[in-house]
Amino acid sequence: MPKYDLLLATVLDKTMPVEQQHDYAPRYRVLVDQHVHALLAAETIPHLRVTSAPASQASAVAQALEICLKEAAV
């Protein structure tokens, strides 16, 4: 398996509207979300869960920038 410096796993927010131009299957979206997070946990794949909360998104961006800046310094 490839090694990633940061894997972001977005968490489904059922309250967020879906753009009308996309096919929409609410049950499918929920099942995909559950399956992805179950797989990440079962395989103990390091990841960062990112919710729709602004603080969660800001934290994800901050961590990504921190990693990029470390890489740039090398």
N, C-alpha and C positions, 0 to 999 in steps of 0.2 A: 504494500500500500504506500502511495506517495506520502511524504511528510509535508504538511502545511504549517506555516508559521502561525496562522490564525484561521480557524474555520468558524464562520458565523452561521448559526442555526436560528432562523427567524421563527418566532412563535406565532401561530395563527391567532388573529384577533377577529372573532366572528362578528364583532360590532363594526368593523371597518367595511365601508361599502366597496363593492367590486365594480370596476368600470364596465359599463354596459356593452362595449364592443367585444368583450371576452366571453367565451362560453363559461357558464357558471353552473357548477354542480356542488351545492353546499356539503353534501355528504362526502363527496370525493375529496374536497379540500380538507375536511376534518380527518378523514382516514389517512391522507398523505401526511398531514402534520403529526398525527399519532405514530405512524409507522416510522417516519424519519427520526423522531426523538427517541422512540423505543430502540431503533437500530443503533443510534449514537451511544445510548446508554449501555446496551447489551454488549457492544464491541469495545466499550470504554474508549471511545474516540474523543480526544480532547476537543472541546468546542465551547463557544460562547453563545449562550442563548440570548437572543435579542428580541425584546417585546416591542409593542407599539408605543410604550412610554417614552417620552422625550429623554429622560435620564438614562434609560437603557440604551437608546440609540446614541446618545452623546458618549457614553462609556465605550461603546463598540468603536466609534470613530476615534476616540482618544487612544484606545489600545492599538488600533491599526496604525495610527500615526506614529506611536511610540516604536512599533516594530519597524516601520519604514525608516524612521530616523536612525535606529540602531544599524540597520542594513546599509544605509547611506554612509555611515561613519566608517564602515569597514573597508 
